[in-house]
Amino acid sequence: MSNLKRTCTVKTTTSCVMKTLSKESLTMIKNQFPAISDNLFSKMYEYQDRDMMQRMHYVNNIPYLRGLPEDIIRKLIYHLKM
């Protein structure tokens, strides 16, 4: 979904099954179910860790990009590779 590193750990108190989505599966979901994709990305945009905030700072210091709406800046941030 993004090029940010994963920053969480999940511990369970009971046994569970861990599932993942491949990039191809996620792309298919985005294409076939845009409402689900929009919801996932809106939740992603709420997340703020140190790396994401640093990227936000970098982008906001680029004169050409200043003044862009925050949703556009966040989309840029999630596609940056650092």
Secondary structure as GFF3:
##gff-version 3
##sequence-region A 1 82
A	DSSP	alpha_helix	23	32	.	.	.	ID=ss1
A	DSSP	alpha_helix	34	46	.	.	.	ID=ss2
A	DSSP	alpha_helix	50	60	.	.	.	ID=ss3
A	DSSP	three_ten_helix	63	65	.	.	.	ID=ss4
A	DSSP	alpha_helix	70	77	.	.	.	ID=ss5
###
